[in-house]
Structures are given as structure tokens and as C-alpha cells.
Amino acid sequence: MKKKLIDITPEKFRCGEATPTCPAVFQSNAGTYLIIASAVNLSEHPGLKHRIGTDETLIEISAELLEGALRGIKIK
């Protein structure tokens, strides 16, 4: 089954014509979130390297973006 995604990115952070790529948060009907964000260089956080699996990536987004997204639309 293909996941249905709802963009719950706060308006302030949404992409526009002048900014076609930008961080974003999507909520799926599978009970998950998909996040577009900047990848973090693990050499900057060596203490986390052992916690990141081969199929995982450490990302960084602003607290304001995440908190705003969590107040967003919920899929029923």
C-alpha cells in the first residue's frame, strides 16, 4: 500500500518559487513522519555514530519547524 502523505510543514517554512528546496515534515497514514532536512556530518557528533544504523541518517531541523509541524494536521 502506498503511503498517503500530508505536508504538515508550518507555512513559514514551506517552499516557494524562489526556494524550490527546503526542509519539510510530512505525516503518513502509516503512523510515521517523513522529514526533509540537512544531513549532519557525523564527525561533528562522534558520540552518536554507534547509534546510527546502516539504513539511518542523522538530520537536523530547527526546533521551530518541528514544533510547528507537530501542531499540524493529523491523518485520521
Residue pairs with C-beta under 8 A, 6 or more apart in sequence:
3 28
3 29
3 30
3 32
4 28
4 29
4 75
5 26
5 27
5 28
5 34
6 26
6 27
6 28
6 72
6 73
6 75
7 14
7 24
7 25
7 26
8 25
8 26
8 27
8 69
8 70
8 72
8 73
9 23
9 24
9 25
9 26
9 65
9 68
9 69
9 72
10 64
10 65
10 68
10 69
10 72
12 64
12 68
13 22
13 23
13 24
13 65
13 68
14 22
14 24
15 21
15 22
15 24
22 36
23 35
23 36
23 37
23 38
23 61
23 62
23 65
24 35
24 36
25 33
25 34
25 35
25 36
25 61
25 65
25 66
25 69
25 72
26 33
26 34
26 35
27 33
27 72
27 73
27 74
27 75
28 34
28 75
29 75
33 69
35 59
35 61
37 59
37 60
37 61
38 59
38 60
38 61
39 57
39 58
39 59
40 58
40 59
40 60
42 48
42 49
42 52
42 58
45 58
48 58
52 58
